[in-house]
Amino acid sequence: MATGDKVVGDEPEAQDQRGEDARLEALDERIKSLREREEQRKAPDAGAQSDENYRLGNRVLTELIAGIGGGAFFGWVIDRFAGTKPWGLLVVMALGTIVAFRNIIRISTRRPD
């Protein structure tokens, strides 16, 4: 080779490899950041919102049990003292159930603060 001759392909190939390496590293960084964001998004939210939902569910269950149970108890007491066996129990338990469902509907349609 003479002194002014260049070997074709040496320099551009080296530049292409450096360019590819930089692009691959940038792509790896973007993928890592997207994976981290996705993991944070998927992470269970154990904050105030889940606690509030848990309390709301317990309140609905309590309303239902108390309405039916309270109605049955007061109906039984009325039947016991008035001698109207089974009608007092059935009527007051039905009223307790209606009141329980009315309260549940009122709780579920309430707007968040």
Phi, psi and omega in degrees: 000142180273167183292347180248358182283140176251148174274124185287128172101348183292304185290310181300325179294320178294321178293322178297319180294318178295320178295318178295319179299317180295320179293319179295319178295319178296321178295317177301318179297316180296319179295317178299314182294323177293321177295318178298317178297320180294320177295320178293324180291322181280343183301138180296136181270100181262035183265205185293327182295316180291325176295319179295319178295322178296316178296320179296318177297318177296323179294318178297316179297319179296318179299317182293312181295316182294321180296312181289312181295316179295318177298318179295318180296310181294325176296319177296318178297315179298316179298321183295314184272331182265345179071031182256036185313140329280003189291320178298316179299312183294315183292313183289326176293322176296318177297319177298321179293318179297316179296320180298314180292326176297317178295321179295318179295320179295320179295317186285337180264000179291137179283143178294148181288000000 
